[in-house]
Amino acid sequence: MPNPEPQFDDLYRELILDHYRRPRNRGALENATQRVEGLNPVCGDEIHLDLRIHDGVIEDIAFEGNGCSISQSSASMLTDRLKGVTTEEARRVMAKFRAMLMKGEPPDPELGDLEALEGVAQLAVRVKCALLSWNVLQEGLTEAETAA
């Protein structure tokens, strides 16, 4: 797979840093239906994800956590992309994101800004950082389905 042009690398890097410096949907949710957390013991990254799911729709989503720019940016982008979507769509986006990072598949247009994390796939040690919030999300979605 050819590498993006250098100017795109810079744009993606800026987008990642923007989400790290000015995270979207950071904080705790009142009336969350699911509260889940995850930790990457290797590097110490941690994510706490609050979800408010009603009738199969992620009405609201927020995160708190500490860690590297990749883990925190990924969490910010996740919440930005998935707020207001169905749990079915969230699972579809999650599968496409995982395929991009773990299988090296080209980014699907449905990923939106998450495409900026495509380069992480080339840094195996950082893939876990980018996937941490997604693993936590998967746990939250499974909890929601079990509770329904």
Secondary structure, DSSP 8 states (H G I E B T S, - for coil): -----HHHHHHHHHHHHHHHHS-TTBS--TT-SEEEEEEETTTTEEEEEEEEEETTEEEEEEEEEE--HHHHHHHHHHHHHHTT-BHHHHHHHHHHHHHHHHS-----GGGGGGGGGGGGGG-HHHHHHHHHHHHHHHHHHHHHHHH-
